[in-house]
Amino acid sequence: MTRTKATEDPARLPLVGDRHVDPHSYPDGIAFLDGQYLPMSQAKVSVLDWGFLHSDATYDTVHVWDGRFFRLDLHLDRFFGGLEKLRMTIPFDREGVAEILHNCVALSGHRAAYVEMLCTRGASPTFSRDPRQAINRFMAFAVQFGSVANAEQLRRGLHVAISDKVRIPPASIDPAIKNYHWLDLVRGLYDAYDRDAETALILDFNGNVAEGPGFNVFCVKDGRLSTPAIGVLPGITRRTVFDLCGEEGLTAEAADISVAALKAADEVFITSTAGGIMPVTRIDGAAIADGKVGPVTSRLMALYWRKHDHPAWSSPVKYP
Ligand SMILES: Cc1ncc(COP(=O)(O)O)c(C=O)c1O
């Protein structure tokens, strides 16, 4: 009997969205692992790594736009802060990590890239249950830039559902340690899909709005901006919105935001390194204000992208 390998007959490959894809294919990009630069398909970790077994890891993601890193220093600060809090050590200092990130992007050739640095607890050579025996592992990679919102969603605004799932509280995990504890966020995402929305927001432990899978949220009411204060990752894009508001003379504060207040806002947007500032125009099936992308959101979106070639906010990738 002759058997065709699944990969030779495209129709037999798993259907992802509307395409049949090879489950073992990887995005085009370059990873750094164990002192080597590798194609993404060859960058593999042990199943015994605590990063995989226990989500014992921290990471950061910075983007490259038009050949320039955006606010790399802030991402490095957050990453090294997470390492210290988790008592992880890596054999590189800030300059060393920055150089690896530059190399990953340069070798990938991407001019718009999603660039991740990460450290896992690692594995213990003796399968010890003591995390101090594990050998921490630093990795990094650069793939093509990806956004939470696609072009159409950026134009007309995202449709969001508010899930009743509760974000892991800060007393359990300090959200300033950027982490892979995403089961709450992923379950929220499925709640959103079940309700025909495109993405989700989940709640903090008091029932106020917290954040979504990979983004913070802002609302605008009577010209004033606010974003949830507690139980959320202090996002670099969130921080950038505060900085832009400072420059523009807009008032922005971190405060509790109830679900009702979010739905009654004049404008809502989300923020992430994966996409920047992205408008939200429907929540739980109802329009926010007139259902159009608002003027404050549009202004901040334009300013945000304009800063990407400003030397105080961005730095060129060292391509060969
Ligand atoms: C849970 C969570 N909140 C917020 C954000 C946004 O953070 P930043 O603006 O630094 O990308 C992210 C980014 O990955 C995230 O994972």
The ligand as a MOL file (V3000), in Angstrom:
LIG
                    3D

  0  0  0     0  0            999 V3000
M  V30 BEGIN CTAB
M  V30 COUNTS 16 16 0 0 0
M  V30 BEGIN ATOM
M  V30 1 C -1.9130 40.8750 29.0590 0
M  V30 2 C -1.3780 42.0300 28.2840 0
M  V30 3 N -1.8320 43.2740 28.5360 0
M  V30 4 C -1.3900 44.3340 27.8540 0
M  V30 5 C -0.4580 44.2020 26.8290 0
M  V30 6 C 0.0250 45.4170 26.0810 0
M  V30 7 O 1.3440 45.7240 26.4490 0
M  V30 8 P 2.3280 46.5010 25.4690 0
M  V30 9 O 1.6790 47.7900 25.1270 0
M  V30 10 O 3.5810 46.6500 26.2470 0
M  V30 11 O 2.4930 45.6330 24.2530 0
M  V30 12 C 0.0590 42.9330 26.5470 0
M  V30 13 C 1.0690 42.7530 25.5010 0
M  V30 14 O 1.4350 41.6610 25.1370 0
M  V30 15 C -0.4000 41.8160 27.2890 0
M  V30 16 O 0.0580 40.5860 27.0500 0
M  V30 END ATOM
M  V30 BEGIN BOND
M  V30 1 1 1 2
M  V30 2 1 2 3
M  V30 3 2 2 15
M  V30 4 2 3 4
M  V30 5 1 4 5
M  V30 6 1 5 6
M  V30 7 2 5 12
M  V30 8 1 6 7
M  V30 9 1 7 8
M  V30 10 2 8 9
M  V30 11 1 8 10
M  V30 12 1 8 11
M  V30 13 1 12 13
M  V30 14 1 12 15
M  V30 15 2 13 14
M  V30 16 1 15 16
M  V30 END BOND
M  V30 END CTAB
M  END
